[in-house]
Amino acid sequence: MKKFLALLLMVCMIVSLAACGSSDSQEPAAPQESETQQAAEAESTGGIVRGGNLTLRRVGITPINPTACIAPAGDMMTYSLFFETLTWLNEEDFTAQPNLATEWQWSEDNLHLDMTLVEGATFFDGSPVNAEAVKATMEFYTSEDNPHAQASYLNNLESVEVVSENVVRFNFSAPDASFLNVMSQPVGIILSPASIEEFKASGDPEVFARTGGCGPFILSEFLDGESLTALKNENYYKMGEDGQPLPYLDSVTVQIIADESVMAANLQSGDIDVVDFSTDQTVNDTLATNEDIVLYEIAAKTQYILYMNTTKAPFDDIRVREALCYAFDRQELIDVMAGGNGYTTPTIVLPSQTFYRDGKQYDYDPEAAKALLEEAGYTEPVTIDLYFGTYGNLQELCELLQAQASAAGFTINLQPTDGATVKQLWASYDENAPAGIRINDLGHPKASPYIQMEYTFGANALQNCSKYFREDFQELLTLTSTTTDQEELDNILIQMQEMVEEDIPIVSLCTSARFSAYRTWVEGLQYNGDGTMIFTSAWLNK
């Protein structure tokens, strides 16, 4: 027996030594299983990596209070961090898609709309996103004490009622063809009732982003005009591809800077991840050659127009307004500002839109301009102030306009002002708005024909800087929101364009492509029809 045990022990030692000797040529079993498991996990999540901070740089300032929006497409880049709208706007066909509202049904007479809300969503303060919250929000937006900047989009809304916990009914005084698209705008953001009451009591503009939203991030720090930091909402209701709640990112930092060349340099160095809009052609040409950067052409185009204050001299005279139309070489504008990639339009409607009117356009004709000025009684050069926001490429563009107009009898003084201030200074309701002209870079098409025309020419629109208050035009504008027949709607919109051409409240300059840019390591970034970046599903692959 002892011999047998000794023999058995010797065999075990030999086998053990053989195994040790082969360790250089064979992989251990445990690590093989670990790598296989990791590969399977990566495949199941699409390789998504959670965590990290994404840094966005914006050329414009966003009010943190969503009821005070001033440039909706750009503002929504910030608002979408904290807030959710009832619908969102599809980038390809500009149709309203489900968001907080998962489905909807119109009544036969189109005067009532029932919306079913998503289940399980909660606001930052822990209260549920339900029909009561929608009712409270809409009543807040349309109240006389705290009207939303886009309250005019709700003119046809008569009342809101709670049908059940997750079903809300909108009642209209007239059919509203644009309402579903309107609900993708800042006025479609739903707020917690408690935050509304807190805002009424305190007036604190940060209340909604800290307690009243239900978006993927919560406001952590806000430095007005400089930056903000948004931290992950741990209780967000949407799920990621890995089966866990979104967002993937831990935080987003939004920095404000007006100089596009500085933003581009920071993007190329990798100091920042995303820039919102890039309009400078030289900058875009440089970014396009960088293999580590995506230069993304968004659905909306940029239209440059000049508002003329029609209530004050010299532009209270239509002859002076027409003279200014002849004062600019639009092809030079396109060549210099857009590398030749642009076109002109009679008004603010694009050729791609079904209601486009191929009307009168102005060639560069300094002599025709001076003849009109002389007819209006101006025998000496007319001195005017040109106001513009100090962001993007507007400084360069305004300097070019200044040079061109000098040959046409206009002396233009440049008045650079920060973007938020110039909008308020030229607000349609401000009787003290300065005489002269203001340039704007409009993103078109907008969410609906009504919104597109109302934004620039609506009687109550902040951006009706020309103060164009023609009564029959406003009547037609109202019809654009109530008309559901496309052919009839197009005819109404063509009539409106004819009026604009006749009265000349604006100078249409040119239209060019609109871009944003981001590092290739940014994955999951989304855009809506307004060109707004959505960071809900974004993650960093670096």
C-alpha positions as CSV (number, residue, x, y, z in Angstrom):
1,M,0.0,0.0,0.0
2,K,2.8,2.4,0.8
3,K,4.4,1.7,-2.5
4,F,1.2,2.4,-4.3
5,L,0.8,5.8,-2.5
6,A,4.4,6.7,-3.3
7,L,3.9,5.9,-7.0
8,L,0.6,7.9,-7.0
9,L,2.4,10.9,-5.5
10,M,5.2,10.7,-8.1
11,V,2.7,10.7,-10.9
12,C,0.9,13.8,-9.6
13,M,4.2,15.7,-9.3
14,I,5.1,14.8,-12.9
15,V,1.8,16.0,-14.2
16,S,2.1,19.2,-12.1
17,L,5.6,19.9,-13.5
18,A,4.4,19.3,-17.0
19,A,1.6,21.8,-16.6
20,C,4.0,24.5,-15.3
21,G,6.4,23.9,-18.1
22,S,3.7,24.6,-20.7
23,S,2.6,27.9,-19.2
24,D,4.5,29.9,-21.8
25,S,2.6,28.4,-24.7
26,Q,-1.0,28.2,-23.3
27,E,-3.3,31.1,-22.1
28,P,-4.8,30.7,-18.6
29,A,-8.5,29.7,-18.7
30,A,-9.8,32.5,-16.4
31,P,-8.5,35.4,-18.5
32,Q,-10.0,33.8,-21.7
33,E,-13.4,33.8,-20.0
34,S,-13.0,37.4,-18.9
35,E,-12.2,38.7,-22.4
36,T,-15.1,36.9,-23.9
37,Q,-17.4,38.3,-21.3
38,Q,-16.1,41.9,-22.0
39,A,-16.6,41.5,-25.7
40,A,-20.1,40.3,-25.2
41,E,-20.9,43.2,-23.0
42,A,-19.4,45.7,-25.5
43,E,-21.5,44.2,-28.3
44,S,-24.7,44.3,-26.2
45,T,-24.3,48.0,-25.5
46,G,-23.1,49.0,-29.0
47,G,-19.7,49.8,-27.5
48,I,-21.3,52.7,-25.5
49,V,-19.2,54.2,-22.8
50,R,-21.0,55.9,-19.9
51,G,-19.7,58.9,-18.0
52,G,-17.6,62.0,-18.8
53,N,-18.3,65.7,-19.4
54,L,-19.2,67.1,-22.8
55,T,-18.3,70.7,-23.5
56,L,-20.4,72.7,-25.9
57,R,-19.6,76.2,-27.0
58,R,-22.3,78.6,-28.2
59,V,-22.1,81.8,-30.1
60,G,-25.3,83.2,-28.5
61,I,-26.7,83.7,-25.0
62,T,-29.6,81.7,-23.8
63,P,-32.0,82.9,-21.1
64,I,-32.2,80.1,-18.5
65,N,-35.9,80.8,-18.1
66,P,-37.7,78.9,-21.0
67,T,-40.5,81.4,-21.0
68,A,-38.1,84.2,-22.0
69,C,-36.6,82.6,-25.1
70,I,-35.2,84.9,-27.8
71,A,-33.8,82.7,-30.5
72,P,-35.7,79.4,-30.2
73,A,-33.5,77.1,-32.4
74,G,-30.3,78.1,-30.5
75,D,-32.1,78.4,-27.1
76,M,-33.5,74.8,-27.4
77,M,-29.9,73.5,-27.4
78,T,-29.7,74.6,-23.8
79,Y,-33.4,74.0,-22.9
80,S,-33.3,70.4,-24.1
81,L,-30.7,69.6,-21.4
82,F,-33.3,70.4,-18.7
83,F,-36.7,70.3,-20.3
84,E,-38.9,68.1,-22.4
85,T,-41.5,69.2,-25.0
86,L,-44.7,67.5,-25.9
87,T,-43.5,66.7,-29.4
88,W,-40.2,67.0,-31.3
89,L,-39.5,68.1,-34.9
90,N,-38.3,65.6,-37.4
91,E,-35.2,66.7,-39.2
92,E,-36.1,65.1,-42.5
93,D,-39.7,66.2,-43.1
94,F,-40.4,68.7,-40.3
95,T,-43.2,66.7,-38.9
96,A,-44.2,66.5,-35.2
97,Q,-43.1,63.3,-33.5
98,P,-44.1,61.8,-30.1
99,N,-42.1,62.9,-27.0
100,L,-43.8,63.6,-23.7
101,A,-47.0,63.0,-25.7
102,T,-46.9,59.5,-27.0
103,E,-50.0,59.7,-29.2
104,W,-52.9,62.1,-30.0
105,Q,-56.3,62.2,-31.5
106,W,-58.2,65.2,-33.1
107,S,-61.9,65.5,-32.9
108,E,-63.9,65.4,-36.2
109,D,-64.3,69.2,-36.2
110,N,-60.6,69.7,-35.3
111,L,-61.5,71.8,-32.3
112,H,-60.4,69.3,-29.6
113,L,-57.1,67.4,-29.3
114,D,-56.6,64.6,-26.8
115,M,-52.9,63.8,-26.0
116,T,-51.8,60.7,-24.1
117,L,-48.7,61.3,-22.0
118,V,-45.7,59.0,-21.4
119,E,-45.9,57.0,-18.1
120,G,-43.3,57.1,-15.5
121,A,-41.7,60.5,-16.2
122,T,-41.1,62.7,-13.2
123,F,-39.9,66.3,-12.7
124,F,-36.8,67.1,-10.8
125,D,-38.9,67.9,-7.7
126,G,-40.3,64.3,-7.7
127,S,-43.8,65.2,-8.9
128,P,-45.3,63.3,-11.9
129,V,-45.4,64.5,-15.5
130,N,-49.2,64.2,-15.9
131,A,-52.2,66.0,-17.4
132,E,-52.4,68.4,-14.4
133,A,-48.9,69.5,-15.1
134,V,-49.7,70.2,-18.7
135,K,-52.8,72.2,-17.8
136,A,-50.9,74.2,-15.2
137,T,-48.1,74.9,-17.7
138,M,-50.3,76.1,-20.5
139,E,-52.3,78.3,-18.2
140,F,-49.1,79.8,-16.9
141,Y,-47.8,80.5,-20.5
142,T,-51.0,82.2,-21.5
143,S,-51.5,84.2,-18.3
144,E,-51.4,88.0,-18.5
145,D,-49.0,88.2,-15.6
146,N,-46.4,85.7,-16.9
147,P,-46.9,85.3,-20.7
148,H,-44.5,83.1,-22.6
149,A,-42.4,84.8,-25.3
150,Q,-44.1,82.5,-27.8
151,A,-47.6,82.9,-26.3
152,S,-48.9,84.2,-29.7
153,Y,-48.5,80.6,-30.9
154,L,-51.3,79.6,-28.6
155,N,-53.8,82.2,-29.8
156,N,-56.3,79.6,-30.9
157,L,-56.0,77.6,-27.6
158,E,-59.2,78.2,-25.6
159,S,-58.7,75.9,-22.6
160,V,-57.0,72.8,-21.4
161,E,-58.7,70.1,-19.3
162,V,-57.7,67.0,-17.5
163,V,-59.3,63.9,-19.0
164,S,-57.4,61.4,-16.8
165,E,-54.0,61.1,-15.1
166,N,-52.2,60.8,-18.4
167,V,-54.7,62.2,-20.9
168,V,-55.0,65.9,-21.5
169,R,-57.5,67.7,-23.8
170,F,-56.8,70.9,-25.7
171,N,-59.8,72.9,-26.7
172,F,-59.5,75.4,-29.6
173,S,-61.6,78.4,-30.7
174,A,-60.6,77.5,-34.3
175,P,-58.7,74.6,-35.9
176,D,-55.0,74.9,-35.3
177,A,-53.0,73.3,-38.1
178,S,-49.6,74.2,-36.6
179,F,-50.3,73.2,-33.0
180,L,-48.5,69.8,-33.0
181,N,-45.4,71.4,-34.5
182,V,-45.7,74.4,-32.0
183,M,-45.5,71.9,-29.2
184,S,-41.9,71.1,-30.3
185,Q,-40.9,74.7,-29.5
186,P,-40.0,76.3,-26.1
187,V,-43.7,77.0,-25.6
188,G,-44.2,73.2,-25.7
189,I,-42.0,72.6,-22.6
190,I,-43.9,71.2,-19.7
191,L,-43.0,72.4,-16.2
192,S,-43.8,71.1,-12.7
193,P,-46.7,73.0,-11.1
194,A,-44.7,73.5,-7.9
195,S,-41.9,75.2,-9.8
196,I,-44.4,77.5,-11.5
197,E,-45.7,78.7,-8.1
198,E,-42.1,79.1,-6.8
199,F,-41.2,81.2,-9.8
200,K,-44.3,83.4,-9.3
201,A,-43.2,84.0,-5.7
202,S,-39.5,84.5,-6.2
203,G,-39.0,85.5,-9.8
204,D,-35.9,83.4,-9.8
205,P,-35.1,82.5,-13.5
206,E,-33.1,79.4,-12.5
207,V,-36.1,77.7,-10.7
208,F,-37.3,75.7,-13.7
209,A,-33.9,74.3,-14.6
210,R,-33.2,73.3,-11.0
211,T,-36.6,71.9,-9.9
212,G,-39.2,72.2,-12.7
213,G,-37.8,70.2,-15.6
214,C,-37.9,66.5,-16.5
215,G,-35.0,66.4,-18.9
216,P,-31.8,64.4,-18.9
217,F,-29.8,66.9,-16.9
218,I,-30.3,69.2,-13.9
219,L,-28.8,72.7,-13.6
220,S,-25.8,72.8,-11.3
221,E,-24.2,76.2,-12.0
222,F,-25.3,79.2,-14.1
223,L,-23.1,82.2,-14.8
224,D,-25.3,84.5,-16.9
225,G,-23.7,85.3,-20.2
226,E,-20.7,83.0,-19.5
227,S,-21.4,79.4,-18.9
228,L,-23.6,76.8,-17.3
229,T,-23.1,73.2,-16.0
230,A,-25.7,70.5,-16.1
231,L,-25.4,67.3,-14.1
232,K,-27.0,63.9,-15.0
233,N,-30.6,63.4,-13.9
234,E,-30.5,60.0,-12.2
235,N,-34.3,59.6,-12.5
236,Y,-34.7,60.3,-16.2
237,Y,-37.4,58.3,-17.8
238,K,-35.9,57.3,-21.1
239,M,-33.7,54.2,-21.4
240,G,-30.4,53.7,-23.2
241,E,-29.3,50.9,-25.5
242,D,-27.6,49.3,-22.5
243,G,-30.9,48.9,-20.7
244,Q,-30.1,51.6,-18.1
245,P,-31.6,55.1,-17.9
246,L,-30.2,57.8,-20.0
247,P,-28.2,60.0,-20.3
248,Y,-24.9,58.3,-20.8
249,L,-22.9,61.5,-20.0
250,D,-22.3,62.6,-16.4
251,S,-22.5,66.2,-17.2
252,V,-22.6,68.9,-20.0
253,T,-20.8,72.3,-19.8
254,V,-22.1,75.1,-22.1
255,Q,-19.7,78.0,-22.6
256,I,-20.6,81.3,-24.4
257,I,-18.2,82.9,-26.8
258,A,-18.8,85.1,-29.7
259,D,-15.6,84.5,-31.7
260,E,-16.1,81.7,-34.2
261,S,-12.4,81.5,-35.0
262,V,-11.5,81.0,-31.3
263,M,-14.2,78.3,-31.0
264,A,-12.8,76.5,-34.1
265,A,-9.3,76.6,-32.7
266,N,-10.6,75.1,-29.4
267,L,-12.4,72.4,-31.3
268,Q,-9.4,71.5,-33.4
269,S,-7.2,71.3,-30.3
270,G,-9.7,69.0,-28.6
271,D,-10.3,71.5,-25.7
272,I,-14.0,71.4,-26.5
273,D,-16.2,68.7,-28.0
274,V,-19.0,70.6,-29.9
275,V,-19.8,74.1,-31.4
276,D,-23.4,75.0,-32.0
277,F,-23.4,77.0,-35.2
278,S,-20.4,77.7,-37.6
279,T,-21.2,80.4,-40.2
280,D,-17.7,81.7,-41.1
281,Q,-16.8,80.2,-44.4
282,T,-13.0,80.4,-43.7
283,V,-13.5,78.5,-40.5
284,N,-15.8,75.9,-42.1
285,D,-13.2,75.3,-44.9
286,T,-10.6,74.7,-42.2
287,L,-12.8,72.4,-40.1
288,A,-13.8,70.4,-43.2
289,T,-10.1,69.3,-43.8
290,N,-9.8,68.0,-40.2
291,E,-10.4,64.2,-40.2
292,D,-11.1,64.4,-36.4
293,I,-14.0,66.8,-36.8
294,V,-17.5,66.4,-38.3
295,L,-18.8,69.5,-40.1
296,Y,-22.5,68.8,-40.1
297,E,-24.9,70.6,-42.5
298,I,-28.2,71.0,-40.6
299,A,-31.6,70.9,-42.2
300,A,-32.4,74.6,-41.7
301,K,-30.7,77.3,-43.8
302,T,-29.4,80.7,-42.8
303,Q,-31.2,83.7,-44.3
304,Y,-29.7,87.1,-43.8
305,I,-32.2,90.0,-43.7
306,L,-32.2,93.7,-42.7
307,Y,-35.0,95.0,-40.6
308,M,-35.8,98.7,-41.3
309,N,-37.7,100.6,-38.5
310,T,-40.6,101.7,-40.6
311,T,-42.0,104.0,-37.9
312,K,-39.1,106.4,-37.9
313,A,-37.2,108.5,-40.5
314,P,-35.7,107.8,-42.9
315,F,-37.4,104.4,-43.4
316,D,-40.9,105.6,-42.8
317,D,-40.6,106.5,-46.5
318,I,-41.0,103.5,-48.8
319,R,-38.8,105.1,-51.4
320,V,-35.9,105.1,-48.9
321,R,-36.6,101.4,-48.1
322,E,-36.6,100.5,-51.8
323,A,-33.4,102.5,-52.3
324,L,-31.7,100.3,-49.6
325,C,-32.7,97.2,-51.5
326,Y,-30.7,98.4,-54.5
327,A,-27.7,99.3,-52.3
328,F,-26.1,95.8,-51.9
329,D,-24.3,93.4,-54.2
330,R,-25.8,90.1,-53.1
331,Q,-23.5,88.0,-55.3
332,E,-20.5,89.5,-53.6
333,L,-22.1,88.7,-50.2
334,I,-22.5,85.1,-51.3
335,D,-19.0,84.8,-52.7
336,V,-17.3,86.4,-49.6
337,M,-19.5,85.0,-46.8
338,A,-20.5,81.6,-48.2
339,G,-17.7,80.7,-50.7
340,G,-20.2,81.1,-53.6
341,N,-22.6,78.6,-52.1
342,G,-25.8,80.5,-51.6
343,Y,-28.8,82.1,-53.4
344,T,-31.2,85.0,-53.1
345,T,-34.9,85.1,-52.4
346,P,-37.6,87.9,-52.6
347,T,-38.6,87.5,-49.0
348,I,-38.0,84.9,-46.1
349,V,-39.5,81.9,-47.9
350,L,-37.2,79.3,-49.4
351,P,-37.5,77.9,-53.0
352,S,-37.9,74.4,-51.4
353,Q,-41.1,75.3,-49.7
354,T,-44.4,74.7,-51.4
355,F,-45.6,78.2,-50.9
356,Y,-42.5,80.0,-52.4
357,R,-43.3,83.0,-54.6
358,D,-40.8,83.8,-57.3
359,G,-41.3,87.5,-57.0
360,K,-39.2,90.7,-57.4
361,Q,-35.5,90.6,-56.5
362,Y,-33.1,93.5,-56.5
363,D,-29.9,93.8,-58.4
364,Y,-27.0,96.0,-57.2
365,D,-27.9,99.4,-58.7
366,P,-26.4,102.4,-56.8
367,E,-27.7,104.8,-59.4
368,A,-31.3,103.6,-58.9
369,A,-30.8,103.9,-55.2
370,K,-29.6,107.5,-55.4
371,A,-32.5,108.4,-57.7
372,L,-35.0,107.1,-55.2
373,L,-33.3,109.0,-52.4
374,E,-33.4,112.2,-54.3
375,E,-37.1,111.6,-55.1
376,A,-37.6,111.3,-51.3
377,G,-35.9,114.6,-50.7
378,Y,-32.4,113.3,-49.8
379,T,-29.8,115.1,-51.9
380,E,-26.9,114.3,-49.5
381,P,-25.8,110.8,-48.3
382,V,-28.3,109.4,-45.8
383,T,-26.6,108.4,-42.5
384,I,-28.1,105.4,-40.8
385,D,-27.1,103.1,-37.9
386,L,-26.7,99.4,-38.5
387,Y,-27.2,97.3,-35.3
388,F,-25.9,93.7,-35.2
389,G,-25.1,91.0,-32.6
390,T,-21.5,90.5,-31.8
391,Y,-21.4,86.8,-32.7
392,G,-20.7,84.6,-35.7
393,N,-19.7,86.3,-38.9
394,L,-22.0,89.3,-38.5
395,Q,-19.2,91.8,-38.0
396,E,-17.5,90.9,-41.3
397,L,-20.9,90.9,-43.1
398,C,-21.8,94.3,-41.8
399,E,-18.5,95.8,-42.8
400,L,-19.1,94.5,-46.3
401,L,-22.6,96.0,-46.3
402,Q,-21.2,99.3,-45.1
403,A,-18.7,99.4,-48.0
404,Q,-21.3,98.4,-50.6
405,A,-23.9,100.9,-49.5
406,S,-21.6,103.9,-49.7
407,A,-21.8,104.0,-53.5
408,A,-25.6,104.0,-53.3
409,G,-25.9,107.2,-51.2
410,F,-25.9,105.6,-47.7
411,T,-23.4,106.2,-44.9
412,I,-23.7,103.3,-42.5
413,N,-22.5,103.6,-38.9
414,L,-21.9,100.2,-37.3
415,Q,-23.5,99.6,-33.9
416,P,-22.1,96.3,-32.5
417,T,-24.2,95.0,-29.6
418,D,-24.4,91.6,-27.8
419,G,-27.0,89.3,-29.3
420,A,-29.4,89.3,-26.4
421,T,-29.4,93.1,-26.0
422,V,-29.9,93.9,-29.6
423,K,-33.0,91.7,-29.7
424,Q,-34.5,93.5,-26.8
425,L,-33.4,96.9,-28.1
426,W,-35.2,96.3,-31.4
427,A,-38.3,94.5,-29.9
428,S,-41.4,95.1,-31.8
429,Y,-43.3,96.5,-28.8
430,D,-40.5,99.0,-27.8
431,E,-41.6,102.4,-29.0
432,N,-38.1,103.6,-28.2
433,A,-36.4,101.2,-30.6
434,P,-33.8,103.1,-32.5
435,A,-34.1,104.4,-36.1
436,G,-32.0,102.7,-38.7
437,I,-31.6,99.0,-39.5
438,R,-30.8,95.8,-37.8
439,I,-29.4,92.6,-39.4
440,N,-30.6,89.1,-38.4
441,D,-29.6,85.6,-39.4
442,L,-32.8,83.6,-39.5
443,G,-32.9,79.8,-39.5
444,H,-35.5,78.6,-42.1
445,P,-37.7,76.7,-42.6
446,K,-39.2,77.0,-39.1
447,A,-41.5,74.4,-37.4
448,S,-44.5,75.5,-39.5
449,P,-45.4,78.2,-42.1
450,Y,-47.3,80.1,-39.4
451,I,-44.3,80.2,-37.1
452,Q,-42.0,81.2,-40.0
453,M,-44.1,84.2,-41.0
454,E,-45.1,85.1,-37.4
455,Y,-41.6,85.2,-36.1
456,T,-40.6,88.1,-38.4
457,F,-43.9,89.8,-39.2
458,G,-46.4,88.9,-36.3
459,A,-48.0,91.8,-34.6
460,N,-46.9,90.5,-31.2
461,A,-43.6,88.9,-32.3
462,L,-40.4,90.0,-30.5
463,Q,-38.5,89.9,-33.8
464,N,-40.9,92.0,-35.8
465,C,-38.2,94.7,-35.7
466,S,-39.6,96.5,-38.7
467,K,-42.8,97.1,-36.8
468,Y,-44.8,95.8,-39.8
469,F,-48.4,96.0,-38.5
470,R,-50.5,95.8,-41.7
471,E,-54.0,94.7,-40.6
472,D,-54.9,92.6,-43.6
473,F,-51.5,90.9,-43.4
474,Q,-52.2,90.0,-39.8
475,E,-55.6,88.6,-40.7
476,L,-54.0,86.3,-43.3
477,L,-51.3,85.3,-40.7
478,T,-54.1,84.1,-38.4
479,L,-55.6,82.1,-41.2
480,T,-52.3,80.2,-41.7
481,S,-52.7,78.6,-38.3
482,T,-56.3,77.6,-38.9
483,T,-56.2,76.4,-42.5
484,T,-55.7,72.7,-43.0
485,D,-56.1,72.5,-46.8
486,Q,-52.5,72.7,-48.2
487,E,-53.5,74.3,-51.5
488,E,-55.5,77.0,-49.7
489,L,-52.8,77.5,-47.2
490,D,-50.2,78.0,-49.9
491,N,-52.4,80.6,-51.6
492,I,-52.7,82.5,-48.4
493,L,-48.9,82.5,-47.9
494,I,-48.3,83.6,-51.4
495,Q,-50.6,86.6,-50.8
496,M,-48.6,87.5,-47.7
497,Q,-45.3,87.4,-49.7
498,E,-46.9,89.8,-52.2
499,M,-47.7,92.2,-49.4
500,V,-44.2,92.1,-48.1
501,E,-42.8,92.7,-51.6
502,E,-45.2,95.6,-51.9
503,D,-44.5,97.3,-48.6
504,I,-40.8,96.4,-48.3
505,P,-40.4,96.2,-44.5
506,I,-37.2,94.1,-44.8
507,V,-34.2,93.8,-47.2
508,S,-33.7,90.2,-48.2
509,L,-29.9,89.7,-48.6
510,C,-29.0,86.0,-49.2
511,T,-29.4,82.4,-48.0
512,S,-26.6,80.0,-47.3
513,A,-26.1,76.5,-45.7
514,R,-26.0,76.2,-41.9
515,F,-23.4,74.1,-40.1
516,S,-22.5,72.9,-36.7
517,A,-19.4,70.9,-35.8
518,Y,-18.2,68.3,-33.3
519,R,-15.3,66.0,-32.6
520,T,-15.5,62.4,-34.1
521,W,-15.3,61.1,-30.5
522,V,-18.8,62.5,-29.8
523,E,-21.3,59.7,-30.5
524,G,-25.1,59.6,-30.4
525,L,-25.6,63.4,-31.1
526,Q,-29.0,64.1,-32.6
527,Y,-30.5,67.1,-34.5
528,N,-34.1,68.1,-34.9
529,G,-35.7,70.1,-37.8
530,D,-34.7,73.4,-36.3
531,G,-31.0,72.4,-36.3
532,T,-31.1,72.0,-32.5
533,M,-28.5,69.6,-31.0
534,I,-30.0,67.1,-28.6
535,F,-27.5,65.5,-26.1
536,T,-29.8,63.0,-24.4
537,S,-28.1,60.0,-26.1
538,A,-24.7,61.5,-26.6
539,W,-21.6,59.8,-25.3
540,L,-17.8,60.2,-25.6
541,N,-15.8,57.5,-27.4
542,K,-12.3,58.5,-26.2
